[in-house]
Amino acid sequence: MKKTSLRASALALLVIAASCGKPGSGGQLVGDQTTLNYKAPVPLGTVYVPSGQYKMGASDEDVRGRNDATLHNVQVVGFYMDATEISNAEYRQFTNWVRDSIAHTILGDFKDNPDGTQRLDMSKRINWKDPDLQDQLAAMYLTAEQSGWGRKEIDASKLIYSYKYFDFEEANRHPDQPPANYVRTINVKSYPDTSVWVRQFSYSFNEPIARQYFWFTGFNKYPVVGVNWYQCNAFCNWRTQLWASDREKYHQYTESRFRLPSEQEWEWAARGGRNQSPYPWGGPYIVNKKGCYLANFKPQRGNYAADGGLYTVPVDKYYPNDYGLYNMSGNVSEWTASAYNGGAYQQIMDLNPSLSYNVQASDPTWMKRKVVRGGSWRDVAYYLQVSTRDYEFADTAKAYIGFRCIYTEVAPALTNREGR
């Protein structure tokens, strides 16, 4: 009896010892053991817009809008959104990166990866004042005679950003084809069109602002303008690569990508949790109780300066909405990812809806329409309403259209940050 008891005790000790060794399921359904206690980082300058449901479209008072934006329920997955419109300083970081990457390519500044492949060594600084480097990079410059300014300048037309993306839409239509067939290459001129300040306003002296607006540091916090829809998407791709490359250094996972919001996401964010309110701050008035205007637009009978801004104003001016988003109405209109269709609201899904279309150069003009939202410094109050829809052609740039990015939340089922 004693031997049997000892043998049983020894067997029990072996089982316990085995359980303290390599982890195992013990024959039980315990889930994948690679699960980590992980919290995704918050992209700098963004605020969280929670998942939720709202009534999208024009209110009953908006007779014109009801034909184009009928009232219906929409449910949206949460995301991070830039608290402000993309500023000149932020966009200039992009164009400077493109300029330097082209220079590094010309100079042959490559470094070896561990797998033997090569990549640009962007850690090396380009000294653009070095005369020797200027000679080596002569192909990037306009001569003093060519520039029109009497001095040698970087040729902005050569600042091309090239990137690849996977066309999910086409790939899903043809699941029998190899994925490599749907990798697209895009080449985009990154520099904004600063001439919009002159070309779009006939018999108006706007040359000073056209000369200074993008590069002068006094305009650093003003919204970038003169960017078309393709340039905004290129910026989003670059920002994603910038974010991902830094995280890869520390072997960290990249949860999502930066992109333009759909018009449904934009309206949900602009409302700030106020269902059926005409403006981000509520409504129905565009002034506060002190008589101060709440946005930068064209008030009264065209008195541009009455609201405190003759043209654009810094991206953090006026009060934010309840989500912490600035200038969702006024200052500059904003590009969205959505294709414009007058009857879109009768066709789209009510769960995270999106109407997208990858524009081809050969497409007719009407197919190049993209939704812009929010109204601008040159618009009357009607365009400031969060439900008002407008459009512009994807390949055009205006002095009153900018953009901001969103980054889809990694835990879409949660409705608030505390619930993570």
N, C-alpha and C positions, 0 to 999 in steps of 0.2 A: 504494500500500500504506500509505503514511504517512497519507493522507487518510482511508482506511477506519478505520485505528486511532484517529485523532483523533475521528472521528465516533462510533465505538463508545464511546470514553471519555466523550464528552459525553453520550451517551444514558444511560450508567451513572450519571453525576453527577446527571442529571435524575431518575432513578429514586430515588437516595438522597435527593435534595432533597425529592422528593414524600413519601417515607416519614417525613421529619422534620417534615412539616406536620401537617394534621389527622389524628387517629388513624383507622385503618380496619382492616377485617378482612383485606385483601389477598386476598379470595376464600376465606379459611379459616374454619373453625368455631372461634371463639375465645371464645364465650360473651358474655353481656351485660356491657358495659364499665362499667355503673353500680355494679358490685360494690365495696363499701368494706371496708377493714380495720377492722372494728367489733367492739367488745366491749360487750355490754349491761351496764348498771349493776345493782348489787345493791340491792334495796329495803332500807331501813334496818330493822334489827331482825329480819331474816330469816336463815335458814340454808338451805343447799342440801341437798335430799334427792335422791340420784341415781336415775336410771332403774334398774330391776332387776326381778327375779322372786322371788316368795316363796310359801310355802304359807300361804294365808289360811284362817282358821277355827280352831275349837276343837281342842285336842289330844285324844288318846284318853282322857285322864283326865276330861275334862269331858263326862259323859254327857248332861246337860241341853242343853249347847250344841251337841252334835253334831246334834241334830234341827233346829236353827235356823241353824247355822253350820258346815256340813260342810267338811271339809278339802279344798282344791283349789288348784291352781297359778294364780297371778295375775301378770301383768306390767304394770308401771306406768311411765309416762313421768315423767322427773324434774321437779322443781318446787322453788321456794323456799317455805318455810313460816315463819310467825312463830315465833320461838324461844320465845315465851311466849304465854299467853292474852292477849287484848286487855284492857288495864287500864282502870280508871276514867278515868285522865288521858287516855288515848288516845281513848276513846269520848267523853269530854267535849269534845275538840277537834272532833269531829263535831257534837255538839249545839250547841256555841257557834257553829259555822259556820252551821248551819241557822237559829239565832236571829238572827244578824247579817244573813244574806241576806234574811230576811223583813223585818227593819228597813230594810235598804237599799231593798227594793222599795217599802215604804210611803213612804219619804222621797224616792223617785224618783232615787236615786243611779245614774244610768246614764252610760256613756261611749260615744262613737262608735268603732266598729271602722273599719278602713281601707275596708271595702266599704260603709260607710254604715249598717250595722245597729247595734243597740245591745246592750250587755250590762251587767250589774251591775258597778259599780266597787267591788270588795271590798277595794281597797287603802285606802279611807277607813275610819278606825277609828270605831266607835260608842262614844261616851262614855256609858255607861249611868247614870252618876251626874249627868249634866247634866239639871237640872229641865226646861229647855225641850224637850229631846229626849224626856224622859219624857212630856210633854204631847202631843207629836206622835205618840208611839208608844203612846198610851193603850190602843189596841185590843189590844195584846199583854199587857196586865197584868190581874191580878186585884186588886181593891181590897183594902184592909186587912180590910174586913168579909167579903169573899168568900173570902179565902185561908185563913182559920182560924188564921193565925199572928199576927194583929194588925198586920201590915205588908203593904205592897203587894209583890206577887211577880209574876214572869213566869208567864204561863199556859202550863204545859208542854204542855197538850193542843193548843195551836196551833202547836207546833213540828213542822210537817209537812214531810217531805222528799219532793219529787216528782222522779221520773226516768223516762226512757224506756229500753226495751231491745228488742232484736230477738229475736223468738221463733223461733230456728233450728229447733226441733223441729217446729212447725206448718208453717213455710215449706218444710221438706224433704218433708213429707207432700203438699204442694200446690205443686209446682215451677212449675205453669203460671200461678199467680197472681202479681201484682206484689208485690215485697218490701214496699212501703209498707203492705200489708194486715196485716203481722205486727209492726208497731211497737206495743208496749204501753206504756201510761202507768201508773205505780204511785205511789200516795200513801201514805206510811207515817209514823206518829207516831214521831219519833226518840227521844224521851226515855224512858229505862228505867222500868219499873214498880217503884218503890221500896217499894210496899206489900206486895210478895211476902214480905218478912221477917216481916210480921205475919199476913197472910191464910193462909199455908201452915203455920203452926205454932200450933195451937189450945192455949190455956191455957199460953202461953209468953210471957215478957216480952222482946220483941225490939224494942220501940219505939225505944230509943236507936240501935241499928244501922240501923233503917229511916230514921230522921231524918238520919243523917250519912253513910251508906255511900257514896253516889255523889258528893256534892259536896265533902265535907270532905277537905282536902289530905293528912291522915294516912292516907287510904285510896287515895291516888293510884296506888300500885303493886299494888293488889288487883284481882282480875279483875272486870270488869263482869258483873253478873247482872241478872235482871229484863228480859232482852231476848228477844223471840220470834224465830222463824226469819225472818220478813219484815224485821225490824229489822236482823238480821245481814247480809242480802243488800243492804239499803239502805246500810249502812255500807261494804260492799265496793264498791258502785257509786260512792259518794262518794269513797272512797280512790283508786279508779281515775281519777276525774275530777281529783282533786287532783294526782295523779302526772302525768297526761297534760298538764294545763294548764301546769304548770311546764316540762315538756319542750318544749311547743310554743313557748314564748317563745324558745327557742334553736334552733328548727327541728329538733328531735330526734324520732326515731321512737319510738312507744310499742309495745313488743313484745307485751304481753299485757294481762290485766286481773286484778284481785284478785277472789277468789271463795271460797266455802266449799269445803273438800275433799270429795270423795266418801268414802264409808266405806272403800273399798278404799285410797285414797290415805292416809287417816288411819291405817289400821292399818299400812300399809307404813312410814309415818313413825314411828309409835309404837314399832314393833319395833326401830328403830335398827340394822337389819342383822342382828338376831338371829333367825334362822328358827326358828319353833315354840317360842320362849320365851314363858312366860305373862305376863311383865311387861316393861316397857321396859328395866329394868335386868338382865333375865335371869330368874332364878328358881331354885328354886320358892318362895323365902322372901320375906316382905314386910318383913324386918328385916335389917340388916347384921350383921357378926360381933360388933359391940359391943352389939347388941340395940336399935339405934335404928331407928325406922320410916322407910321410904323414900318415903312419900307421905302426903298429908293425906286421911284417910278416917275411918271409924268402926271402930276396932279393938276387940278383946276383946268384951265384952258391952255395947258402947255407950259406951265411955269416949272421948268425942270429943276430949278434951284430951291424951290419951296420946301422940299423934304430934306435939304442939307447936302445934296449931291447933284452937281451939274451933269456929270457923266457917271461913271462907276464910283463906288466908295470901297474902303477896305472890307475884306471878306467877313470880319467879325463885328461889323457895325450893326446897330439896331438890336432889339432883344431877340434871343433865340426862342424857338417854340418849346413845348413841354418835353420834348426828347433831347433838347440841347442843340438843335440844328439852326444855324444862322442863315438868314436871307433865302429861305425857301420860297419866298415871294419877293420879286424885285431884284435889283442890282444887275444880275445877268440871268437870262433864261438858261436852262440847262438841258443838254443832250440826254436822251435816254436810249436804251438799247432797242426799244420797240419800233417796229415798222408802223407807219401811219396808215390806217384804214378807217374811213368814216363809219363803217358798220362793225368795227372790231368788237364792240361791247356785246353784240348779239352772237358772236362766234366763239369767244374765248372761254376757257375753263374757269370755274369759280375758285378752284384750289390752286394757288400760286400761278396765276395766269401769265402768259407771255406770248406775244405775237412777234416773232423774229423772222428776219429774212436776210441772208447773206447777199448783198448787192453785187452784181456783176457789172463790169464796165459797159457791156453791150446792152444792158437793160434799158427799157424806155425810162424817161425822166420821172414819170409818176411812181415808178417802183422804187425810186431812190429816196422817197420821203421817210424821214425819221421824226418821231415825236419829240418835241421840246416842251418843257414845262416851266411854270413859275413866273413868267413875265420878266421884264427888264427895266432898266432906267429910262428907256425910250417908250415904254408902253403905258397905256391908260389902265385904270384900276381893274377893269374886267379881266385882264390877263394875269392879274395877281391872284385870282381865285384858284384854290388848290384843285378844283375840278376842271378848269379850262384847258382844253387841248389845243395845241398848235403844232405845226410841223415846219421843217426845213429840209432841204435836200442834202444828202449825206456828204456830197463833195463840195459844199459851199461853207465859207467861214464868214462870220459876222462880228461886228464890234459890240454886239450885245448878247452873244451866246457863249457860255462857258460850260463847265461840267463839274461833277464830283463823283467819286468812286464809292462802291460798296464792296463788302467782303462778307460772303454768306456765313452765317453762324454755324458752328460745327455741331451744336446740339439743337436742332430746329424745333424739337417738341417742347422745349422750355419757353415759358412766356416772360420770364424775368431773370436778371442776372443772379439774384439771390438763390434761385432755384437750382443752380448748377450743382 
